[in-house]
Amino acid sequence: MLREVIKRWLLAGGDLDAGTPGAHRTSSHHETHPWYLVIWLTGVDYFSTLGYQPGIALLAAGAISPLATTVLVAVTLACALPIYAQVAGRSYVGQGSIAMLENLLPGWKGRVFVLVLLGFAATDFVITMTLSAADAAEHAVQNPYLHPFLHHANMKVTLLLLVLLALVFLKGFKEAIEFATVVCIPYLLLNVVVLVRGLYEVISHPALFSHWRNALSIHGDSRALLIAALIAFPRLALGLSGFETGVSVMPLIRGDDSDETAERPAGRIRNTRKLLATAAVIMSVMLIVSSFVTTLLISPQAYREGGPASGRAIAYLAHQLLGNAFGSLYDFSTILILWFAGASAMAGLLHLIPRYLPRVGLAPQWVAYARPLVLVLFGFDVIVTLVFRANVEAQGGAYATGVLVLMLSAATAATVTTWKESRAGQGSYGVCFFYALVTLVFLYTTLANIAERPDGIIIASFFIVFTLSLSGISRYVRAKELRVTNIDFADEESERLWKQISGKKVNFVPVRGFSKKEIGGKCEKIRKNYKAEGPLAFVHVGLLDNRSEFLGPIAVRIRQQGSDYRIEAGHAVAIANTIAYLTVKLEPISIILGLSRLNLMEQSLRYFLFGEGETGLMVYTILVHYWASVEDEVRPKIFLMSD
């Protein structure tokens, strides 16, 4: 009883992937909005990094932080922005770079590659939640009005924020553009006030600039400074976050009226590119100004790990320059946007995981439901928070690794796509060469970040191993499902004959082909050894080239040959499951299954990977599993025949 109550509650959260299976489901059910409103939904992820990015940059680069940030901005505008403009033009239903690579690499190679990328995406989104909650806790604990009550309870506050995040999603969370707007715009305005006040302080005290120049001179001449900035830049790479979110919200962006009927929504793509460019420019300006102001105004003792400015450099200046009342207002705004950034990341994972895993059989069916998935993700959040002890700086490397790998995958997808188009005479080799250079930039940045801070690759490896293991187990456990979504008849004659033979009218005989030798041999054995009354319906199943698919429709063509029938089922993902599905739908008098008597281990592996193998036993197993889950099902006689 209790088990059923819990099950009903878990499934009451709704199916995240209800509808037609497949990688390219439409998003027409989304309510659309102007791009300049949707930008704030992206902004809660992108702009919220101002809460911790300047402090992490100071800790990583010290006096050369403004120079390293300038390199970061150059990479943002010259590399990341063009790449994601390309992604927006080719993955306009909100699936991002992972979908592009999945389309370029069909089959099991593509599936495994997508699983690996999902591991890095999970790292990105989970660390977004934990890091944002940890930094929000840092702002709360360091606030002069709250500190006497909270003291150094960073861990407790972080876990409390994560609990609240999970509770909101367990109740039901919808993408709230209006709320994102209310959160983002005041936050940016408060940052502008603090940074303008900081610039005034720098201008009013020229000695600060002189001190900074003296600190830079330690690193050498301009060439040495450039090299130092390039070396330090990968440690600032978490400032690149937000682009993947920018393309994931594409279904919410309003395009032109012609988009409703066009195969490629040009208006939505154009407006998405406006969103990406505007967000990148706003963030670039804020990053450069914040890095300059914080470097000149905050002492190394204050921004060191554990110092009062650690993880909250701009908030520290807000209190120092504008007083505790304004600083507290800034703290509240920062806590709010950081918490909402975590909500955006949770929504991103709830959107991403069900879209890829359950439909290809690489996750249990419960993964497609909101509440069980929220609980699993909350568990990961708690583990990561405990491992990193709610430390903002410690999580920066893991966050950057997830962000950079996704950007590297986007650059790789853009390069391969434009290369194929160039070879087909539909594109420019110059554009392809540019994307190849961008890929090298992200490859260097990713490898440098991993070498400097291996935490990210360790966490990502855990997610990858977990995903691959869960996927393999799930594919095995779900192998007994029918795995067919519907029947598409080849013509009216096939549909007419289907109705004619349905319901205890024929004996079902799976065959390898329709050759005279195959059909004749089967007929002779059946008439000699079995009491099969009525006509025979010989069925042959043709498989898809891409056997990594788990679900799909089948194309059925039926023809009558004398008193018998021939049924050809094409585009199937697995032979045994398709035969079982046709048996359930056709309701024959009997089904006569052949046994190959080959090595069972080999047959099982072939079935698991390619949908073929010891068909007879698998059909029997699938039917028994199906009948156990239904009541009053019409069950045919089953005969097992040695081939």
C-alpha positions in Angstrom: 0.0 0.0 0.0 2.7 2.5 1.0 4.7 1.5 -2.0 1.8 2.3 -4.3 1.3 5.7 -2.6 4.9 6.6 -3.1 4.8 5.5 -6.7 1.7 7.6 -7.4 3.4 10.6 -5.8 6.6 10.2 -7.8 4.8 9.9 -11.1 2.4 12.7 -10.3 5.1 15.2 -11.2 4.5 14.6 -14.8 6.2 13.0 -17.8 9.1 15.2 -19.0 9.2 13.5 -22.3 5.6 12.8 -23.1 4.8 12.6 -26.7 6.5 11.4 -29.8 9.8 9.7 -29.3 12.7 10.9 -31.3 15.5 13.3 -31.2 13.8 16.2 -33.0 10.5 16.7 -31.4 9.0 20.0 -32.2 8.5 22.7 -29.6 5.4 24.4 -30.9 3.6 23.9 -27.6 5.9 26.5 -25.9 4.6 30.0 -25.4 7.0 32.3 -27.2 8.3 35.7 -26.2 10.4 38.6 -27.6 14.1 37.8 -27.5 14.8 40.8 -25.3 12.7 39.2 -22.6 14.0 35.7 -23.0 17.6 37.0 -22.6 17.0 37.4 -18.8 16.2 33.6 -18.6 19.6 33.1 -20.1 21.0 35.8 -17.9 20.3 34.2 -14.6 22.9 31.6 -15.5 25.3 33.9 -17.4 25.1 37.2 -15.5 25.0 35.5 -12.1 28.6 34.5 -12.5 29.5 38.1 -11.6 28.7 37.0 -8.1 31.9 34.9 -8.0 33.9 35.4 -11.3 35.9 38.5 -10.3 36.9 36.9 -7.0 38.0 33.7 -8.7 39.9 35.7 -11.3 41.7 37.6 -8.6 42.7 34.4 -6.9 43.8 32.8 -10.1 45.6 35.7 -11.8 46.2 38.4 -9.2 47.4 41.7 -10.7 47.1 40.4 -14.3 43.4 39.6 -13.8 42.3 42.5 -16.1 44.6 41.3 -18.8 43.5 37.7 -18.5 39.9 38.8 -18.5 40.5 40.8 -21.7 41.7 37.5 -23.3 38.5 35.8 -21.9 36.4 38.6 -23.5 38.2 38.2 -26.8 37.6 34.4 -26.8 33.9 35.1 -25.9 33.3 37.5 -28.8 35.6 36.1 -31.4 35.2 32.3 -30.7 32.3 31.3 -28.5 29.7 33.8 -30.1 30.3 32.7 -33.7 30.3 29.0 -32.7 26.9 29.3 -30.9 25.5 31.4 -33.7 26.2 28.4 -35.9 24.6 26.0 -33.3 21.5 28.2 -33.2 21.2 27.9 -37.0 21.3 24.1 -36.9 19.7 23.1 -33.6 16.8 25.4 -33.4 14.6 23.2 -31.2 16.7 23.8 -28.2 18.9 20.7 -28.2 22.3 22.5 -28.5 25.6 21.2 -29.6 25.0 17.6 -28.3 22.2 17.2 -30.8 24.5 18.4 -33.6 27.1 15.8 -32.8 24.5 13.1 -32.4 23.3 13.7 -35.9 26.9 13.7 -37.2 27.7 10.4 -35.5 24.8 8.0 -35.9 24.8 4.5 -34.4 26.5 3.2 -31.3 29.5 5.5 -31.8 27.2 8.5 -31.6 25.3 7.1 -28.6 28.5 6.5 -26.6 29.8 9.9 -27.5 26.5 11.6 -26.5 26.6 9.7 -23.2 30.1 11.0 -22.5 29.0 14.6 -23.4 26.0 14.2 -21.1 28.4 13.4 -18.3 30.2 16.7 -18.9 26.8 18.5 -19.2 25.8 17.0 -15.9 29.0 18.2 -14.4 28.3 21.7 -15.8 24.7 21.9 -14.5 25.2 20.1 -11.2 28.2 22.4 -10.3 26.1 25.4 -11.4 23.6 24.4 -8.7 26.1 23.6 -6.0 28.5 26.5 -6.8 25.7 29.0 -7.0 24.2 27.8 -3.7 27.7 27.9 -2.1 28.3 31.5 -3.3 24.8 32.6 -2.2 25.6 31.1 1.2 28.9 33.1 1.2 27.1 36.3 0.5 24.6 35.6 3.3 27.2 34.5 5.9 29.5 37.5 5.2 26.7 40.0 5.4 27.3 42.2 8.5 23.6 42.0 9.5 23.4 38.2 9.1 26.8 37.2 10.3 26.0 37.4 14.0 23.3 34.8 13.4 24.9 32.6 10.8 28.5 32.9 11.8 30.4 30.5 9.5 27.5 28.2 8.6 28.3 28.1 4.9 27.6 24.4 4.6 24.3 24.5 6.4 23.1 27.5 4.3 24.2 25.9 1.1 22.4 22.7 1.9 19.3 24.6 2.9 19.3 26.5 -0.5 19.6 23.2 -2.3 16.7 21.7 -0.3 14.5 24.7 -1.2 15.5 24.2 -4.8 14.5 20.6 -4.8 11.2 21.3 -3.0 10.3 23.9 -5.6 10.9 21.4 -8.4 9.1 18.6 -6.6 6.0 20.9 -6.4 6.3 21.9 -10.0 8.5 24.6 -11.6 7.8 26.4 -14.9 10.2 28.6 -16.8 9.3 32.0 -15.4 10.5 34.7 -17.8 8.8 37.4 -15.8 10.5 36.4 -12.6 13.9 36.1 -14.4 13.4 39.7 -15.7 12.6 41.0 -12.2 15.7 39.2 -10.8 18.2 40.0 -13.6 17.6 43.7 -14.4 17.9 45.0 -10.7 21.0 42.8 -10.3 22.7 44.3 -13.3 21.8 47.8 -12.3 23.2 47.3 -8.8 26.4 46.0 -10.3 26.6 49.1 -12.6 26.2 51.3 -9.5 29.0 49.5 -7.6 31.4 49.4 -10.6 30.8 53.1 -11.5 31.5 54.0 -7.9 34.6 51.9 -8.0 35.8 53.6 -11.2 35.3 56.9 -9.5 37.4 55.7 -6.6 40.2 54.7 -8.9 40.1 58.0 -10.8 40.1 59.9 -7.5 43.2 58.1 -6.3 45.8 57.9 -9.1 48.2 56.1 -6.8 46.0 53.0 -7.1 46.8 52.8 -10.8 50.5 53.4 -10.1 50.5 50.5 -7.6 48.9 48.3 -10.1 51.5 49.1 -12.8 54.2 48.3 -10.3 52.6 45.0 -9.6 52.5 44.2 -13.3 56.1 45.2 -13.8 57.1 42.1 -11.7 55.9 39.9 -14.6 58.2 41.7 -17.2 57.6 43.6 -20.4 54.4 43.7 -22.5 55.2 40.4 -24.2 55.7 38.6 -20.9 52.4 40.1 -19.6 50.6 38.8 -22.7 52.1 35.3 -22.2 51.1 35.4 -18.5 47.6 36.5 -19.4 47.3 33.6 -21.9 48.5 31.1 -19.3 46.1 32.5 -16.7 43.1 32.7 -19.0 41.9 29.1 -18.8 41.5 29.5 -15.0 38.9 32.2 -15.7 37.0 30.1 -18.3 33.9 29.7 -16.2 33.1 33.2 -17.3 32.2 31.6 -20.7 29.1 29.9 -19.2 25.7 30.8 -20.6 26.0 30.1 -24.3 24.6 26.5 -24.0 21.7 27.9 -22.0 21.2 30.6 -24.7 20.5 28.0 -27.4 18.5 25.7 -25.0 15.9 28.5 -24.6 15.4 28.8 -28.4 11.9 27.3 -28.4 10.7 30.2 -26.2 12.0 32.9 -28.6 9.4 34.5 -30.9 10.4 34.6 -34.5 8.5 35.7 -37.7 5.0 34.7 -38.7 6.6 32.7 -41.5 8.3 30.5 -39.0 5.1 28.6 -38.3 5.1 27.0 -41.7 8.8 27.2 -42.6 11.0 24.1 -42.2 13.8 26.2 -40.8 12.5 29.1 -38.5 14.7 31.9 -39.8 13.1 34.5 -37.6 13.7 32.5 -34.4 17.3 31.8 -35.4 18.0 35.5 -36.2 16.5 36.6 -32.9 18.4 33.9 -31.0 21.6 35.3 -32.5 20.6 38.8 -31.3 20.1 37.4 -27.8 23.5 35.7 -27.8 25.3 38.7 -29.1 23.6 41.1 -26.6 24.2 38.9 -23.6 27.9 38.4 -24.7 28.5 42.2 -25.1 26.8 43.0 -21.7 28.8 40.3 -19.9 32.1 41.3 -21.6 31.8 44.9 -20.5 30.8 43.9 -17.0 33.7 41.4 -16.7 36.4 43.9 -17.9 35.2 46.7 -15.7 34.7 44.4 -12.7 38.2 42.8 -13.1 39.8 46.2 -13.3 38.0 47.8 -10.4 38.4 44.8 -8.1 42.1 44.4 -8.9 42.9 48.0 -8.0 40.7 48.3 -5.0 40.9 44.9 -3.2 44.0 43.9 -1.4 45.5 40.4 -1.8 44.8 39.7 1.9 41.1 40.4 1.3 40.6 38.3 -1.8 42.7 35.3 -0.7 40.8 32.1 -0.1 38.8 32.5 3.2 39.2 36.3 3.1 36.2 38.7 3.3 36.2 39.3 -0.5 36.7 35.6 -1.4 33.9 34.6 -3.8 32.2 37.9 -3.4 34.5 40.6 -4.7 31.9 43.1 -6.0 29.7 42.6 -2.9 32.8 43.4 -0.8 33.2 46.7 -2.7 29.5 47.4 -2.4 29.8 47.3 1.4 33.1 49.2 1.5 32.2 52.0 -0.9 28.4 52.4 -0.5 27.7 51.3 3.0 26.2 48.2 4.6 22.6 49.2 3.7 23.3 49.3 0.0 25.7 46.3 0.3 22.9 44.3 2.0 20.6 45.1 -0.9 23.3 43.9 -3.3 23.8 40.8 -1.2 20.0 40.0 -1.4 19.9 40.6 -5.1 23.0 38.3 -5.6 21.6 35.5 -3.4 18.3 35.7 -5.4 20.0 35.5 -8.8 22.4 32.8 -7.7 19.5 30.7 -6.4 17.6 31.2 -9.6 20.7 30.2 -11.6 20.6 26.9 -9.8 16.9 26.6 -10.7 17.8 27.3 -14.3 20.5 24.5 -14.2 18.0 22.1 -12.7 15.4 22.9 -15.4 18.2 22.4 -18.0 19.0 18.9 -16.7 15.3 18.0 -16.5 15.0 19.2 -20.1 18.2 17.5 -21.3 18.3 14.0 -19.7 14.8 12.8 -20.6 15.3 14.0 -24.2 18.2 11.7 -24.8 18.3 8.7 -22.5 14.8 7.1 -22.0 13.9 7.2 -25.7 17.0 5.1 -26.7 16.5 2.7 -23.8 19.6 4.0 -22.0 17.8 4.9 -18.8 15.0 3.5 -16.7 11.5 4.8 -17.7 11.2 6.7 -14.4 14.0 9.1 -15.6 11.3 10.6 -17.8 9.4 11.7 -14.7 10.1 15.0 -12.9 10.0 14.0 -9.3 12.3 10.9 -9.3 14.8 12.7 -11.4 14.8 15.8 -9.1 15.5 13.5 -6.1 18.4 11.9 -7.9 19.9 15.2 -8.9 19.4 16.6 -5.4 21.4 13.6 -4.1 24.2 14.5 -6.5 24.1 18.1 -5.3 24.4 17.1 -1.7 27.4 14.8 -2.5 29.2 17.4 -4.5 28.6 20.1 -1.8 30.0 17.8 0.9 33.0 16.8 -1.2 33.9 20.4 -1.9 32.8 21.6 1.6 30.7 24.3 0.0 33.8 26.1 -1.2 33.3 28.4 -4.2 36.8 28.5 -5.5 37.3 24.7 -5.2 34.3 24.2 -7.5 35.5 26.7 -10.1 37.7 24.2 -11.9 35.0 21.5 -12.2 32.5 24.1 -13.4 34.9 25.4 -16.1 35.7 21.9 -17.3 32.0 21.2 -17.9 31.5 24.5 -19.7 34.7 24.1 -21.8 34.0 20.5 -23.0 30.5 21.6 -24.1 32.0 24.5 -26.0 34.7 22.2 -27.5 31.9 19.9 -28.7 30.0 22.8 -30.2 33.2 24.0 -32.0 33.9 20.4 -33.2 30.3 20.0 -34.5 30.5 23.3 -36.3 33.8 22.4 -37.9 32.7 19.0 -39.1 29.4 20.3 -40.4 30.9 23.2 -42.4 33.6 20.8 -43.7 31.0 18.4 -45.1 29.1 21.3 -46.6 32.2 22.7 -48.2 33.0 19.4 -49.8 29.4 19.3 -51.2 29.9 22.8 -52.6 27.4 24.3 -50.2 29.8 26.2 -48.0 33.2 27.9 -47.7 36.4 26.3 -46.7 37.5 29.6 -45.1 34.6 29.4 -42.6 35.5 25.8 -41.9 39.1 26.8 -41.3 38.0 29.5 -38.9 35.9 27.0 -36.9 38.9 24.6 -36.8 41.1 27.3 -35.3 38.3 28.0 -32.7 38.2 24.3 -31.9 42.0 24.4 -31.2 41.5 27.4 -28.9 38.9 25.5 -26.9 41.0 22.3 -27.0 44.0 24.2 -25.5 41.8 25.9 -22.9 40.1 22.7 -21.9 43.4 20.7 -21.6 45.1 23.6 -19.7 42.1 23.8 -17.3 42.1 20.0 -16.7 45.9 20.0 -16.1 45.7 23.0 -13.7 42.6 21.7 -11.9 41.8 18.0 -12.4 38.7 18.1 -10.1 36.5 18.8 -13.1 37.6 15.7 -15.1 37.3 13.5 -11.9 33.7 14.6 -11.3 32.9 14.4 -15.0 34.4 10.9 -15.1 32.2 9.9 -12.2 29.1 11.1 -14.1 30.3 9.5 -17.3 30.9 6.1 -15.6 27.5 6.4 -13.8 25.7 7.3 -17.0 27.3 4.5 -19.0 26.7 1.9 -16.3 23.1 3.0 -15.8 22.6 3.0 -19.5 23.9 -0.5 -20.0 21.8 -1.9 -17.2 18.8 0.0 -18.4 19.1 -1.2 -22.0 19.4 -4.8 -20.7 16.5 -4.5 -18.3 14.2 -2.8 -20.9 15.1 -5.3 -23.6 11.8 -7.1 -22.9 9.7 -4.1 -23.9 7.8 -4.2 -27.2 9.9 -1.3 -28.5 7.5 -0.3 -31.4 5.6 2.9 -31.3 3.1 2.4 -34.1 2.5 0.8 -37.5 2.7 2.7 -40.8 1.0 0.7 -43.6 2.8 0.7 -46.9 -0.6 1.1 -48.8 -4.3 0.7 -48.5 -4.1 -3.0 -49.6 -1.8 -3.7 -46.6 -4.2 -2.0 -44.2 -7.2 -3.9 -45.6 -5.5 -7.3 -45.3 -4.3 -6.5 -41.8 -7.9 -6.0 -40.7 -8.9 -9.1 -42.6 -6.5 -11.4 -40.8 -6.6 -9.9 -37.3 -8.3 -11.7 -34.5 -7.6 -15.5 -34.5 -7.6 -15.8 -38.4 -4.0 -16.9 -39.2 -1.0 -18.7 -37.7 2.0 -16.5 -37.3 5.3 -17.8 -38.7 8.5 -15.6 -38.5 11.0 -16.3 -41.4 14.4 -15.0 -42.4 13.2 -14.2 -45.9 10.6 -15.0 -48.5 12.6 -17.3 -50.7 10.9 -20.4 -52.0 13.3 -22.6 -50.1 12.6 -20.8 -46.8 8.8 -20.7 -47.2 8.6 -24.2 -48.6 10.7 -25.7 -45.8 8.6 -24.0 -43.1 5.3 -25.1 -44.7 6.5 -28.7 -44.9 7.6 -28.9 -41.3 4.5 -27.1 -40.0 2.0 -29.3 -41.9 3.9 -32.5 -40.9 4.6 -31.8 -37.2 2.0 -29.3 -36.0 -1.7 -29.1 -35.9 -1.9 -25.6 -37.4 -5.4 -25.0 -38.5 -6.0 -22.1 -40.8 -3.8 -20.1 -43.2 -0.2 -19.2 -42.4 1.1 -15.6 -42.2 4.8 -15.5 -42.8 6.5 -12.4 -41.4 9.9 -11.1 -42.1 11.4 -8.2 -40.1 13.8 -5.8 -41.7 16.1 -3.8 -39.3 17.2 -0.2 -39.4 20.8 0.5 -40.3 21.1 2.4 -37.0 20.4 -0.4 -34.4 21.2 1.9 -31.5 17.7 3.3 -31.6 15.4 1.8 -28.9 11.9 2.8 -30.0 10.4 3.5 -33.4 7.6 2.9 -35.8 7.6 0.0 -38.3 6.5 0.0 -41.9 4.2 -2.9 -42.8 3.5 -4.3 -46.2 1.1 -7.3 -46.6 0.4 -9.4 -49.6 -1.8 -12.6 -50.1 -0.2 -15.7 -51.7 -3.0 -18.2 -52.3 -4.4 -19.1 -48.9 -1.4 -17.8 -47.0 0.0 -14.3 -46.4 3.3 -12.5 -46.4 4.0 -9.7 -43.9 7.0 -7.5 -44.4 7.8 -5.3 -41.4 10.6 -2.8 -42.1 12.5 -0.1 -40.2 12.5 -2.1 -37.0 14.9 -1.7 -34.2 14.9 -5.3 -33.0 13.5 -8.5 -34.6 12.2 -10.3 -31.6 10.4 -7.3 -30.1 8.8 -6.4 -33.5 7.5 -10.0 -33.8 6.1 -9.8 -30.3 4.5 -6.5 -31.0 2.9 -7.8 -34.2 1.7 -10.9 -32.3 0.0 -8.7 -29.7 -1.7 -6.5 -32.3 -2.6 -9.2 -34.8 -3.9 -11.8 -32.2 -3.1 -14.9 -34.3 -4.3 -18.4 -33.7 -0.8 -19.5 -32.9 2.8 -18.4 -33.4 5.5 -20.9 -34.5 8.9 -19.8 -33.5 12.2 -21.3 -34.8 15.2 -22.0 -32.6 18.7 -21.6 -34.0 20.5 -23.7 -31.3 23.6 -21.4 -31.6 25.8 -20.1 -28.8 23.4 -18.3 -26.4 26.0 -15.9 -25.1 26.9 -14.8 -28.6 23.2 -14.5 -29.5 22.4 -12.5 -26.4 25.2 -10.0 -27.2 24.0 -9.7 -30.8 20.5 -9.0 -29.6 21.6 -6.5 -27.0 23.6 -4.4 -29.5 22.0 -5.0 -32.9 18.5 -6.3 -32.2 19.1 -9.7 -33.7 20.1 -13.1 -32.3 18.1 -16.1 -30.8 14.8 -14.7 -32.0 12.5 -17.6 -30.9 13.4 -17.6 -27.2 13.4 -13.8 -27.0 9.9 -13.5 -28.6 8.6 -16.0 -26.1 10.3 -14.1 -23.2 9.0 -10.7 -24.4 5.4 -12.0 -24.8 5.4 -13.6 -21.3 6.7 -10.4 -19.8 4.0 -8.4 -21.7 1.2 -10.7 -20.7 2.2 -10.5 -17.0 1.5 -6.7 -17.1 -2.0 -6.9 -18.7 -5.3 -8.5 -17.9 -7.6 -10.5 -20.2 -5.2 -10.5 -23.1 -5.9 -12.8 -26.0 -3.0 -15.3 -26.0 -2.1 -17.4 -29.0 -0.7 -20.9 -28.9 3.1 -20.9 -29.0 5.1 -23.6 -30.8 8.9 -23.9 -30.7 10.4 -25.4 -33.8 14.1 -26.4 -34.3 15.6 -24.9 -37.4 
